[in-house]
Amino acid sequence: MRMVGSIAKLGLIALLAVLLSVLMSPDTWQGGSPLDCDNFDDGDLSCTDRFALSMLTDWAFALVALGALLTMAMAGAAYLVRDERLVNLMWEIGGEEE
């Protein structure tokens, strides 16, 4: 069991190293995005409006999927936090302890 834990730790360290190397690379951050606020030609849309429009059109499915995942996580956390000891159940039902 210790070997599996050690392998998992090494895997997480390797994943973190890869993510950091990709995020710290200057090539990742080169080029403009469609939401670049410094050079926009649309006089009608502000930067916030363009971001909102992009989130609701281009990223709509990802936003819904993320919301569903977060909802399931919160329901699971609420289930795990419940206290089902007999003393607490009896107190909730009758208001008395045994």
N, C-alpha and C positions, 0 to 999 in steps of 0.2 A: 504494500500500500504506500509505503514511503517513496518507492521508485516512481509510482504513478504521479504522486504529488510533486516530486522533483521534476519530472518530465513536463508536467503542466506549468510549473513555475518557469522553467526554461523556455517553454513555448510562448508564454505571456511576455517574457523579457524580449524574446526575438521579435514578436509582433510589435511591441512598443518601439524597438529599435528601428524596424522598417517604417512604421508610421512617422516617427520623428525624422528619419532621413528624407522621407517624401515631403513632409510639411516644411522642412527647413531648406529644401532645395529652391534656389531662386527661379528655376525654370517653371516651377509649379505656379508661381505668382506673376508670371509675365503675361502680357496681353490684357486687353480690356474685356470686361463682361458686358452683356447686354444691359445690365442695370447700372453701368458706370455713370455716376451723377455729374462728373466734371464736364463731359462733352455730350449733352443731349440737345437734340434739335427740336424735340417736341415742346412747344410752348404751352400746351394744354396740360400735360402730365408732369407732376412733380416727381421727385425721386421716390418718395413714399408711395405715391400712387402706382408707379411702375413696379415697385417691389410687391405691392398687394396684388396687382394684376397678374404678375408672374406666379405668385404663390397660389392663386386661385385658378389659374388656367394650366400652366405648365407643370405644376407640382401638386395638383389636386389629389391624385390617387395616393401619392406618397404621404400627403398630409392626413388623409383619411386612414391609411394603414397605420401611421404613427399614433393617431388618436385611439384606434382600436387596441393597439399593443399597450399603450399607457393605461387604458381602461382595464384591460385584463390584468396588468401588473398591480394596479390599485386594488382590484377585487381579490386577487391572490394574497396581497399583503394584509388586507382586512380579514381574510379567512385565517391566515396564519397567526394573527394577533389575538384572535378570540381565546378566551379563557374558559375551558370546559371542565374545570375541576368540580367535583360533586358539591363541595361546600358553596361555591359560587352559583351553581345551578339551583340548589335548594334555596339560597338567599333570594334569587330572582323570582322564584315561583312563590315561596311562602313568606319571605321577609324575615325568616328566622334561621339561626344556625343550629346545627345538631350538637 
